[in-house]
Amino acid sequence: MRIAIFGAGSWGTALAVALGAQGRRVTLWARRAEAADAMRRTRHNPTYLPDVTLSDRVRITDDLGEAAQRAALWVVATPSHAVRATAERLAPFAESAPFAESGASAGEQRIVVSVAKGIENDTLMTTTQVLADVLSGPSNGSLERERLGALYGPSHAEEVAAGMPTTVVAAAPERAVARRIQEAFMTPRLRVYTNTDLIGVEVAGSVKNVLAIAAGISDGAGYGDNAKAALLTRGLAEIRRLGEAMGARPATFAGLAGVGDVIVTCTSRHSRNRALGQNIGQGRSLAEIEAEMDMIAEGVRTTKSVRRLARRHGVDMPITEAVHAVLFEGADPTERVEALMTREAKREVRV
């Protein structure tokens, strides 16, 4: 299966490195021609992953059509807010059959995988819902919705690119599609499980970025391990409540996309969302922090979407409300923590 990765940021590059090292036929698409040219010449991505080398088996291009037409598996690795625009550019190629390589069956059906984590602000759609809206909507209809999936889980790009053992989950409504995604990405260093609860995996993988900002604020304010453990536990309960309200299965939130991704994103030095929160906890402004960042902290935009989703579904998400107040309403982090600690006493588990 030929694979095209759209987006040459840290995660797209890391996947290209990992798959190329295993002999997969991979094309990496970069939006900017100068970036693609530099990566072709040096086999490095100096902006995002300067210390790793791209295999010669990885084709690098800024020609989106070339990348799209050659591949049976499309991997959308852009920031979540750019998924719709990328899908609109891909739509004209969705009807064409994938490039038939030697030994491949002619007319193999294309699969589209999102590795972008986030929820669109205007529509409140997950990234696969955005892809379905563009590629399988009434005006296009060229790609079956069942051919869409996601690859999520505790997976920092820096560690995947370095060949460190990593485990993720391939999610798709159709088990056969999830298995095809599993087969495409499975390597000796990247273990892939399958799950048919696509909405649960996407909600977990997106909302945990909001929780990571909260965890970073706690770290920056110096609240200690007890507070952080409570924050992660109660934050996971918030994620589960929202996911269930949206039709997800509870067990998903105890898996890789749930507790697994919460642990890594809320505790790791690689986490951009946690780092952003830590800076805020130390008294810096959001505008000041974002101006210095080369990469995007997805949790900032996602906080707005999650707050709206929670209100739409009548779900209580006090940690999300607190993060929103700190990021966008000028609230003092210390005061918001005090408000969380002095909420009405409740039961931990409803039976």
Secondary structure, DSSP 8 states (H G I E B T S, - for coil): --EEEE--SHHHHHHHHHHHHTT--EEEE-SSHHHHHHHHHHS-BTTTBTT----TTEEEES-HHHHHHH-SEEEE-S-GGGHHHHHHHHGGGSSS-----TTS-TT---EEEE----B-TTT--BHHHHHHHHHSSTTT--S-GGGEEEEESS--HHHHHTT--EEEEEE-SSHHHHHHHHHHH--SSEEEEEES-HHHHHHHHHHHHHHHHHHHHHHHHT-HHHHHHHHHHHHHHHHHHHHHHTT--GGGGGSIIIIIHHHHHHH-TT-HHHHHHHHHHTT--HHHHHHH-SS--THHHHHHHHHHHHHHHT---HHHHHHHHHHHS---HHHHHHHHHTS----SS--
